[in-house]
Amino acid sequence: MNARNEIAEAIGINLPHTVPGIEYRLLNSTKEEGYTRQLIEYDSYGDKVIAFLLLPEILDKNPAILINHQHNREHHLGKSEVCGLAGNPLQAFGPALVKKGFVVLAPDSICFEERRKHAHGIEPLPDNSDFWQHYNEMCYRIIKGDSLMKKVIADAMNGITLLSSLPFVDNQCIGTLGHSYGGNTVLFHSALDERIAFSCASGSACTYANRMINNVGIEMASVIPNFHNKYDIYDLVSCIAPRQLLIVSADDDKYSRDASYIVEKASPAYLELNALHNLYHKRYQGGHGLTKERFDFIIDWLNSTGKHGME
């Protein structure tokens, strides 16, 4: 059994992902300058996922991308933030990429925005209920021998299945992107899903070991029983080889503190496959939050990579 299959087994994911094409229901459609934003819903293992599907004006073998939103202790924001409708404008990757010709899928992750119980829209619940709902989703799974990461990855895989079933998408040019919590999802998902041709993980490449030494919190989905007994984040990056990966980190970002070490540890896997040129690391000065400089670099890299596919 190879490392990818071992990690998938440790999380409880069955490989390869064999869910047939996913049908979605159109809830509404809005014409924006240069693209159309569709609000859709689809099933993911019995759960209803609400997402935005952004469509460029020209649809003909387009590259596509799954955008995973951040956490930022704002459970009331998910797909709306990465689509520029709420929150931080520097999280609005969706409009920037659809205007470059990408088909964009931006779903709510479990416990965020419209996937919160007893909540709708982008208003936070009172009494810190959003946090406790997320915490409970983790706990309920762990006591059953399951994990929240299994659900997050399974949902993300279904997102790729949905994109790959669209007749106007180039199935060889499907990627994924995320910052912070979204970047964590990118690293785990891309390691296990070989349909993903290119990935960008921002503000998320930090080993479990480094987090524990420096007393840095571990996001709830990343709490996987026994995982760190054998694996760390560089093992995920090694499994992404030889596909293209951009890691974005910053000197004062505790959530990407040892990204350089992760890249160093994963480089032999890329080198063995003659693909070291497909592993990119961009280090910035500053903290965890995205800057205009980082945002623009990520968009430019994805545009170049998605348009040209694997080298």
N, C-alpha and C positions, 0 to 999 in steps of 0.2 A: 504494500500500500504506500503510495507516495504522500508527500507532506500535505498536499491540498486535500486529499481524501481523508487523511488523519485529522486535520483541523476541522473539516466538515463534520466528521463523525463526532469529534469532541463537542461541537456546538449542537449537533442533532440535525444537521442539514443533509438531505439525500442528494447525491450527485449521480448523474447530471440532472439538471432541472428539467423536468419533463411535462410541466403543465402545458396543455394545449393553448392555442391563441386565446387571449383574454378579450372578451367583449366589454365595451363600456357604454354607458348611457349618457347622452348629452343633456345637461341640465340647463345651460344657457350659453350664448355666444356673444362676444363683444368685439367689435371691430376697433382696433387701435391703429395708430399711425405705423404702417409697415408690416402689420401682422394681425392675426385674429387670436383672441384668447377665449378658449372654450373651458367651461366648468364641467367636469365629468365625474362620474362615479363608476367604480368597478369592484368586483368581489376579489378578496384575497383570503382564501381559506376561511370563508364564513364571515369575514369582516368587510364592512363597506369602506372603501377608500375613496376619499374626495380629493381631487387633484385638478390642477390647471394644465391644459394642453395648449401650448403656444404653437401656432402654425404660421410659417412665413408665407409671403404672397405667392411665391413660386414653389410648387411641390413636384419634385422630380428627382428621385434618388438622393434625398437630402441626408446629411449627417444628422444624428439625433443624440440627445443627452438627457440623462436622468439627473435632476438637481435635488440633492438632499439638504434640507434647511438646517440652520443652526438651532441651538438650544437657548443659550443666553438667559436662562431662568424666565423665559417668556413663553409659556406653554400656549398662550392664546395666539401666538404667531407661528405660522408654518409656511405653507405655500404662498400666502399673500405677501410675505416679506421678500421671498426670492423672485416674485413677479412684480415687485415695485409698487404694490398697492398699500403697504403699511410698513412701519418699522424703519430700519436703517437703509437708506438708498444704496449704500455700498454692499448690501446683500442682494441687490436686484440684478442677478446674473441672467435671469430669464429673458427680459426684454432685450438686453445687449446681445445675447446669443441668437435669439430668433431673428433679429435684424441682420445677423451675419448669415442667415440661411439655415440655421439649425431648427429641427423639430424638438421642442422642449417639453418634457414631462416633469411637473413639479407637484408631487403628492404631499399631503399631510402625513407625517410619521405618527405612529400610534401615540395617543395622549396629547397630541398637539392640534391646535386650532379646531377644526370641525371633527376631529377624531377624539375629542374629549367627551366623556359621558355628561349628560345634562348641561351641555354648553353648545352654543352655536355662534358662528361669526368670530370676531377678533377681540372680544371683551374678556378680560380675565375673570375667573370665578373668585368669589370672596373667600376670606379665611384660609388662604393658601391651599384651597382645595385642588388646584391644578397640580401643585407639587405632590400632594398626598396621593392623588390618583395615579400619577406616574410611578411613585414609590411602590404603591400597592401592586401595580402591574408587574413590577420586577419581583417583589416578594412572593406573590402568589405563584409565579412560575418556578422560582427557586425551590420552594418547599415541595414542589411536585417533581423535582429533578429536571426542570426545564430552565430556559433562560429567556430574557427579553431580547437578547441579541438574535436568537433563532427567529423570533417573530420579525424583527427589523430586517434581517437579511432575506427572509422568505418574501416579505412584502416588496423589498427592493428588486428581487429576482422577478417577481411578477410585473413590476414596472418595466423591466427590460423586455419581458415577453410581450407586453402590450405594445411597446415601441417597435419591436421586430415584426409584429403582425401588421403594421401599417404599410399599405402597398407603396407609398411614396418615400419610405425610409430605406436607406442603404444599410442593409444588415451587417455589412463589414465595417461600418463607421458609426458604431454606437458607443457612447462614452458615459462617464458619470463624474459628478462634481459635488464637492461639499466643503464647508468651512466649519471647524470646531466639531460639534456633534455630527454634523453632516460629513465632515472629513473622516471621522471614525467609521461611519457607515461605509464610506467609499473604500477604505482600506480593507475592512472585513469582506465586503461584498465583492470587490474586484479580485481578491485573492481566490474566491471560490467560483466565480462566474466567468468562464472563459469566453463568453459572448461579448464581453466588454473589451473594446479595442484600445481605449485610452481613458485615463483617469487623472483627476486632480484632487489632492487632499491638502487643504490649507488649515493651518493652526491645529493640527491633530496628531502629528507624528511624534509621539513621546512613549517610551517604553513603560510597561508596568513597573519594572524595576526602578526606573528613575522617579516615577510618580511616588512610589512608596518611600524611597529614600528621602525625598524632599517634601513629604506630607502633602501631596497634591491629590485632589479628589479624583475619583474614577467615575465616569459617567455611567448611569444606571444600566444601560444596555451592554456596557463593557464588563459588567460584573458577571463572569462566567465561571461557575464552580470548577475548580481544578485546572483551569486553562493555563494559568501561569506556572504550574508545575513543570510544564514541558515547552510552552510556546511564549513568544513575545511578539511585539509588533513587527520586528524585522523578519520574522518567519512569514508573516502575511505579505510583506513587500516582496520577499523571495518568490512567493507563489504567483505574484503578478507577472513576473518575468515570463516571456520576453516582451510583454506588451508595454505600451508607453505609459509612463507615470510621472506626473509632476508633483513634487512635495514642496509646499510653501511653508516656511518657518520664520521665526524672528528671535533675535537675541534675548529679549526680555519676556518671551512668551513661555510660561511654565508648561503650557499644553503642547509645545513643540520643542522643548528644551534640548533634547538630544537627538534631533532629527538627523544631524550629520552622522551620528553613530549608527542610526538605523540604516541610512544609505550605505555606509561602509560595510555593515554586516550583510546587507542584501546584495551588494555589488557582485560577489562571486557567482550568484545564481544567474544574474544577467550576463556576466562575462562568459560563463559556461555555454550560454546559448548565443554567443556573439551578438549580444544586444545591449551592451553597456551604454550605448548611445541613446537608448530608450528610457533610461532612468535619469530623471532631472531633479535637481534640488536647487531651489532659489531661497537664499537666506537674506533676511532684511534686518535692519535695525528697528527697534521699537517693540511694542507689546503684542497682545493677542488680537486686538481688533484689526479688521481690514482697513487699509488705506487706499486712496485713489490709485497710488502707484501699484500696489499689489493687485487691485481689482483689474486695472488695465492690462497688467502683465498676464494674468490668468486668462482674460478674454482673448488676448492676442495669441497665447500659446494654444488654447483650445481651437481657435479659428484655424490656425496653421495646421495643427495636428488632425483635427476632424476633417479638414478638406483634403488632406493628402493620405489619410489612413496610415497603416503600418509601414514603416520604412523597411 
